[in-house]
Amino acid sequence: MERYTKKRLLGHGGFAEVFLAVDNYTGKECAMKIINTSLMRHGEYENEINLFQDVSHLSHPNIVKYETSFFSSSTKQCVIIMEYCKGSPSNHSRPRPHPIHQPTQA
């Protein structure tokens, strides 16, 4: 991972964390998704990589561009490098739904 330098955490989920990172060769910002494969069933991280590779040839404003991926056998982590999309995370920009209150019966 010496090619990339992690800057700050952007988000996390059940089996992965996503960091803002910088490509040390180009100086370009990117998103680095680090998947802890020890928390996944065998083959799940390959499915994640295959998904990104399958859409890597597509060019659309709503699809994050896949750059590359690699596996670190020493840390048991799969790393996916993606385009960094500046701005607020999507779950922060949408209003949260309000709970629906059912009328109480007397």
C-alpha positions, 0 to 999 in steps of 0.5 A, a space after each residue: 500500500 506504499 503507493 497510497 496514503 490514507 488521509 481520513 476516514 470517510 465511512 464504514 460498514 459491517 466489513 469495510 472502511 472507506 478512506 480518503 487517500 492520495 495516490 503517491 505517484 500522481 498526487 490524485 485523491 481517491 477513495 480507498 475501500 479496505 475490506 476485512 476479509 476475515 469477517 466475510 465468507 470465503 469468496 465474498 470479497 472476490 464478488 465485491 471486486 468482480 462487481 467493480 470490474 464489471 462496471 469499470 468500463 461504464 461511464 456515467 455520473 452515478 457510477 463511481 469509477 473503479 481504479 484498481 484493487 489488490 489483496 494483502 496476504 499479510 493483513 488479510 485485507 482486500 483494498 479497492 481504489 475508486 474515484 473520490 466523489 467530493 461532497 456530502 455522503 449520500 446518507 447525509 444529504 437526504 432528509 431522514 423519513 419521519 416515523 408514521 404514527 398510528 392512531 391509538 384506539 380508545 
